Amino acid sequence: MLFCSAFIFIVAIITGLARLNVYTLGLEIIATSFFFSMFNVYGIRAASVGNSGVLIMILTMDAALSPPQVLTHALLILAGGIFYTVVSLLLHALRPYRISQRALGDSLREVATYLSIKTDFYDASMDLDKNYNRLVDQQITVHEKQEAVRELLFKTRQIVEETTAEGRRLVFAFTEGVDFFEDITATYYDYALLRKQFAGTGALELVNKTLKKATAELDAIGRARHSLAQRGP
């Protein structure tokens, strides 16, 4: 967060001065966009720093600032970044697991949504092609959520190195959730053939009903994690 505050301060000054000439502004847009896009290589947290830098550039481009006002504008942005850093660190000191619990809850609920979509394959009224498209989109969402949790759990020194019960529970719940998701994605059937072979037997309806119960249970676990993040220590 301190690096982010420093970057947005510098970007605000450069953009405030570069916007006075269309050519220097164009060069600054190209250089800044390229520089901060490279941050994506280093993971979600670094990418967030890069996105903040690009966002400040975009907002400053439209600001009607005279040269003497550029420094004041940049200092206000820096003050906002420092204030947010202090508040975030204070919250982390008081509730160190809150963000991880919420991220884990989001991840589990997205896995539940993915399972719900796979459940729809056993519904004869559901269009297979549309459901496959929904499944692919949801799979991307699940991977994004799991990567966010992975960043919090395994790249946060406090949770990885400490031996508290809550830290162990978070890591265990996440690894079990990832294993469960991989089991779901590894399971594939020719659903068109299944519908043809078991039409009218009631088997598809039974499987659909059973999987919906499992989906509801998994979603309830995710919501419980959210609730724990709201009231837990």
JOURSUL-V644736 format. One record per residue. N is the residue number from 1. PSI is psi in radians with two decimals (NA if undefined). OMEGA is omega in degrees with one decimal (999 if undefined). BURIAL is b if it has 24 or more other ideal C-beta (glycine too) atoms within 12 Angstrom, else e. Layout:
# JOURSUL-V644736
n=N psi=PSI omega=OMEGA burial=BURIAL
n=N psi=PSI omega=OMEGA burial=BURIAL
This chain:
# JOURSUL-V644736
n=1 psi=-0.59 omega=176.9 burial=e
n=2 psi=-0.72 omega=175.8 burial=e
n=3 psi=-0.70 omega=179.2 burial=e
n=4 psi=-0.76 omega=178.8 burial=b
n=5 psi=-0.72 omega=179.2 burial=b
n=6 psi=-0.74 omega=-179.2 burial=e
n=7 psi=-0.79 omega=-177.4 burial=b
n=8 psi=-0.52 omega=175.2 burial=b
n=9 psi=-0.83 omega=-179.9 burial=b
n=10 psi=-0.75 omega=-179.6 burial=b
n=11 psi=-0.69 omega=179.5 burial=b
n=12 psi=-0.73 omega=179.0 burial=b
n=13 psi=-0.84 omega=-178.1 burial=b
n=14 psi=-0.78 omega=-178.8 burial=b
n=15 psi=-0.68 omega=179.3 burial=b
n=16 psi=-0.60 omega=178.3 burial=b
n=17 psi=-0.66 omega=-177.5 burial=b
n=18 psi=-0.50 omega=-176.5 burial=b
n=19 psi=-0.18 omega=179.7 burial=b
n=20 psi=-0.29 omega=178.3 burial=e
n=21 psi=2.30 omega=-174.4 burial=e
n=22 psi=-0.54 omega=-178.1 burial=e
n=23 psi=-0.77 omega=177.3 burial=e
n=24 psi=-0.58 omega=177.4 burial=e
n=25 psi=-0.73 omega=178.2 burial=e
n=26 psi=-0.78 omega=178.0 burial=e
n=27 psi=-0.69 omega=-179.7 burial=e
n=28 psi=-0.67 omega=178.0 burial=b
n=29 psi=-0.79 omega=-179.5 burial=b
n=30 psi=-0.85 omega=-176.5 burial=e
n=31 psi=-0.77 omega=-177.9 burial=e
n=32 psi=-0.76 omega=-179.7 burial=b
n=33 psi=-0.75 omega=179.6 burial=b
n=34 psi=-0.80 omega=-176.9 burial=e
n=35 psi=-0.85 omega=-176.0 burial=e
n=36 psi=-0.43 omega=176.4 burial=b
n=37 psi=-0.46 omega=178.3 burial=e
n=38 psi=-0.30 omega=-180.0 burial=e
n=39 psi=-0.38 omega=-179.4 burial=b
n=40 psi=-0.39 omega=-179.8 burial=e
n=41 psi=-0.48 omega=-172.1 burial=e
n=42 psi=0.23 omega=174.0 burial=e
n=43 psi=-3.14 omega=-173.2 burial=e
n=44 psi=-0.74 omega=-177.2 burial=b
n=45 psi=-0.76 omega=177.2 burial=e
n=46 psi=-0.66 omega=177.8 burial=e
n=47 psi=-0.61 omega=177.8 burial=e
n=48 psi=-0.65 omega=176.0 burial=e
n=49 psi=-0.79 omega=178.5 burial=b
n=50 psi=-0.73 omega=178.3 burial=b
n=51 psi=-0.64 omega=178.3 burial=b
n=52 psi=-0.72 omega=178.5 burial=b
n=53 psi=-0.76 omega=178.5 burial=b
n=54 psi=-0.69 omega=179.6 burial=b
n=55 psi=-0.77 omega=178.7 burial=b
n=56 psi=-0.65 omega=177.2 burial=b
n=57 psi=-0.78 omega=-178.5 burial=b
n=58 psi=-0.75 omega=-178.9 burial=e
n=59 psi=-0.65 omega=-178.5 burial=e
n=60 psi=-0.48 omega=179.6 burial=b
n=61 psi=-0.61 omega=-177.2 burial=b
n=62 psi=-0.03 omega=-178.6 burial=e
n=63 psi=2.22 omega=179.9 burial=e
n=64 psi=1.50 omega=-175.3 burial=e
n=65 psi=2.36 omega=170.3 burial=b
n=66 psi=2.79 omega=-178.5 burial=e
n=67 psi=-0.73 omega=178.7 burial=e
n=68 psi=-0.40 omega=-178.2 burial=e
n=69 psi=-0.22 omega=-175.6 burial=e
n=70 psi=-0.79 omega=-178.5 burial=b
n=71 psi=-0.71 omega=178.2 burial=e
n=72 psi=-0.76 omega=178.2 burial=e
n=73 psi=-0.79 omega=-179.1 burial=b
n=74 psi=-0.66 omega=179.3 burial=b
n=75 psi=-0.63 omega=177.0 burial=e
n=76 psi=-0.71 omega=176.8 burial=b
n=77 psi=-0.75 omega=178.2 burial=b
n=78 psi=-0.72 omega=178.9 burial=b
n=79 psi=-0.72 omega=177.0 burial=e
n=80 psi=-0.72 omega=178.2 burial=e
n=81 psi=-0.74 omega=178.6 burial=b
n=82 psi=-0.71 omega=178.8 burial=e
n=83 psi=-0.79 omega=179.1 burial=e
n=84 psi=-0.67 omega=178.6 burial=e
n=85 psi=-0.79 omega=-179.7 burial=e
n=86 psi=-0.80 omega=179.6 burial=e
n=87 psi=-0.74 omega=-179.1 burial=e
n=88 psi=-0.76 omega=179.4 burial=e
n=89 psi=-0.63 omega=176.9 burial=e
n=90 psi=-0.77 omega=177.9 burial=e
n=91 psi=-0.70 omega=-179.7 burial=e
n=92 psi=-0.61 omega=179.0 burial=e
n=93 psi=-0.64 omega=-178.6 burial=e
n=94 psi=-0.65 omega=-177.4 burial=e
n=95 psi=1.29 omega=-171.7 burial=e
n=96 psi=-0.40 omega=-175.4 burial=b
n=97 psi=-0.03 omega=-171.7 burial=b
n=98 psi=-0.85 omega=-177.4 burial=b
n=99 psi=-0.72 omega=179.7 burial=b
n=100 psi=-0.68 omega=179.2 burial=b
n=101 psi=-0.74 omega=179.3 burial=b
n=102 psi=-0.74 omega=179.4 burial=b
n=103 psi=-0.70 omega=178.2 burial=b
n=104 psi=-0.73 omega=176.5 burial=b
n=105 psi=-0.75 omega=177.3 burial=b
n=106 psi=-0.75 omega=-178.9 burial=b
n=107 psi=-0.80 omega=-179.0 burial=b
n=108 psi=-0.65 omega=179.7 burial=b
n=109 psi=-0.60 omega=176.7 burial=b
n=110 psi=-0.62 omega=174.4 burial=b
n=111 psi=-0.69 omega=176.7 burial=b
n=112 psi=-0.70 omega=176.7 burial=b
n=113 psi=-0.70 omega=177.6 burial=b
n=114 psi=-0.76 omega=178.4 burial=b
n=115 psi=-0.63 omega=178.0 burial=b
n=116 psi=-0.68 omega=178.7 burial=b
n=117 psi=-0.72 omega=177.1 burial=b
n=118 psi=-0.56 omega=177.4 burial=b
n=119 psi=-0.59 omega=-178.6 burial=b
n=120 psi=-0.29 omega=176.6 burial=b
n=121 psi=-0.40 omega=179.3 burial=b
n=122 psi=0.10 omega=174.1 burial=b
n=123 psi=1.96 omega=-174.3 burial=b
n=124 psi=-0.36 omega=-178.9 burial=b
n=125 psi=-0.15 omega=-176.9 burial=e
n=126 psi=2.33 omega=178.1 burial=b
n=127 psi=2.18 omega=-174.1 burial=e
n=128 psi=-0.77 omega=-177.4 burial=b
n=129 psi=-0.78 omega=178.7 burial=e
n=130 psi=-0.66 omega=-179.2 burial=e
n=131 psi=-0.61 omega=175.7 burial=b
n=132 psi=-0.72 omega=178.0 burial=e
n=133 psi=-0.74 omega=176.9 burial=e
n=134 psi=-0.68 omega=-177.9 burial=e
n=135 psi=-0.76 omega=179.9 burial=b
n=136 psi=-0.79 omega=179.2 burial=e
n=137 psi=-0.74 omega=-179.1 burial=e
n=138 psi=-0.59 omega=178.0 burial=b
n=139 psi=-0.68 omega=176.8 burial=b
n=140 psi=-0.76 omega=179.6 burial=e
n=141 psi=-0.75 omega=180.0 burial=b
n=142 psi=-0.76 omega=179.7 burial=b
n=143 psi=-0.68 omega=178.8 burial=e
n=144 psi=-0.76 omega=179.6 burial=e
n=145 psi=-0.73 omega=179.8 burial=b
n=146 psi=-0.62 omega=177.6 burial=b
n=147 psi=-0.63 omega=177.3 burial=b
n=148 psi=-0.74 omega=177.8 burial=b
n=149 psi=-0.72 omega=179.8 burial=b
n=150 psi=-0.70 omega=177.2 burial=b
n=151 psi=-0.75 omega=-176.5 burial=b
n=152 psi=-0.72 omega=-173.5 burial=b
n=153 psi=-0.80 omega=-170.7 burial=b
n=154 psi=-0.16 omega=175.6 burial=e
n=155 psi=0.15 omega=174.1 burial=e
n=156 psi=1.96 omega=-171.4 burial=b
n=157 psi=-0.62 omega=-176.3 burial=e
n=158 psi=-0.79 omega=-176.9 burial=e
n=159 psi=-0.65 omega=-177.1 burial=b
n=160 psi=-0.72 omega=-172.6 burial=e
n=161 psi=-0.46 omega=-176.2 burial=e
n=162 psi=2.88 omega=-176.6 burial=e
n=163 psi=0.52 omega=179.4 burial=e
n=164 psi=2.73 omega=-178.9 burial=e
n=165 psi=-0.71 omega=-178.2 burial=e
n=166 psi=-0.70 omega=177.5 burial=b
n=167 psi=-0.74 omega=178.4 burial=b
n=168 psi=-0.67 omega=179.0 burial=e
n=169 psi=-0.70 omega=179.9 burial=e
n=170 psi=-0.82 omega=-179.5 burial=b
n=171 psi=-0.75 omega=-179.5 burial=b
n=172 psi=-0.79 omega=-179.5 burial=e
n=173 psi=-0.66 omega=-179.6 burial=b
n=174 psi=-0.82 omega=-179.0 burial=b
n=175 psi=-0.66 omega=177.0 burial=e
n=176 psi=-0.68 omega=178.3 burial=e
n=177 psi=-0.70 omega=178.0 burial=b
n=178 psi=-0.77 omega=178.6 burial=b
n=179 psi=-0.71 omega=179.5 burial=e
n=180 psi=-0.74 omega=178.6 burial=b
n=181 psi=-0.70 omega=178.7 burial=b
n=182 psi=-0.63 omega=176.1 burial=e
n=183 psi=-0.69 omega=179.8 burial=e
n=184 psi=-0.81 omega=-177.4 burial=b
n=185 psi=-0.51 omega=-179.4 burial=e
n=186 psi=-0.27 omega=-178.8 burial=e
n=187 psi=2.09 omega=-179.7 burial=e
n=188 psi=2.41 omega=176.3 burial=e
n=189 psi=2.79 omega=172.1 burial=e
n=190 psi=1.61 omega=-172.0 burial=e
n=191 psi=-0.54 omega=176.3 burial=b
n=192 psi=-0.71 omega=178.7 burial=e
n=193 psi=-0.69 omega=178.2 burial=e
n=194 psi=-0.77 omega=179.2 burial=e
n=195 psi=-0.65 omega=-178.7 burial=b
n=196 psi=-0.73 omega=-175.7 burial=e
n=197 psi=-0.60 omega=-173.4 burial=e
n=198 psi=0.24 omega=178.0 burial=e
n=199 psi=2.27 omega=176.9 burial=e
n=200 psi=-0.04 omega=-179.5 burial=e
n=201 psi=-0.31 omega=-177.0 burial=e
n=202 psi=-0.09 omega=-178.4 burial=e
n=203 psi=-0.74 omega=-179.9 burial=e
n=204 psi=-0.73 omega=179.6 burial=b
n=205 psi=-0.65 omega=179.4 burial=e
n=206 psi=-0.78 omega=178.2 burial=e
n=207 psi=-0.75 omega=179.4 burial=b
n=208 psi=-0.78 omega=-179.2 burial=b
n=209 psi=-0.72 omega=-179.8 burial=e
n=210 psi=-0.77 omega=179.8 burial=e
n=211 psi=-0.56 omega=176.6 burial=b
n=212 psi=-0.63 omega=176.1 burial=e
n=213 psi=-0.75 omega=178.3 burial=e
n=214 psi=-0.68 omega=178.0 burial=b
n=215 psi=-0.77 omega=179.3 burial=b
n=216 psi=-0.68 omega=179.0 burial=e
n=217 psi=-0.77 omega=-179.4 burial=e
n=218 psi=-0.70 omega=177.5 burial=b
n=219 psi=-0.64 omega=178.3 burial=b
n=220 psi=-0.65 omega=177.0 burial=e
n=221 psi=-0.75 omega=177.8 burial=b
n=222 psi=-0.76 omega=178.6 burial=b
n=223 psi=-0.58 omega=177.6 burial=e
n=224 psi=-0.66 omega=176.2 burial=e
n=225 psi=-0.67 omega=176.4 burial=b
n=226 psi=-0.80 omega=-178.9 burial=b
n=227 psi=-0.67 omega=178.7 burial=e
n=228 psi=-0.65 omega=178.3 burial=b
n=229 psi=-0.53 omega=-178.5 burial=b
n=230 psi=-0.63 omega=-172.7 burial=e
n=231 psi=-0.16 omega=-175.0 burial=e
n=232 psi=2.95 omega=179.9 burial=e
n=233 psi=NA omega=999 burial=e
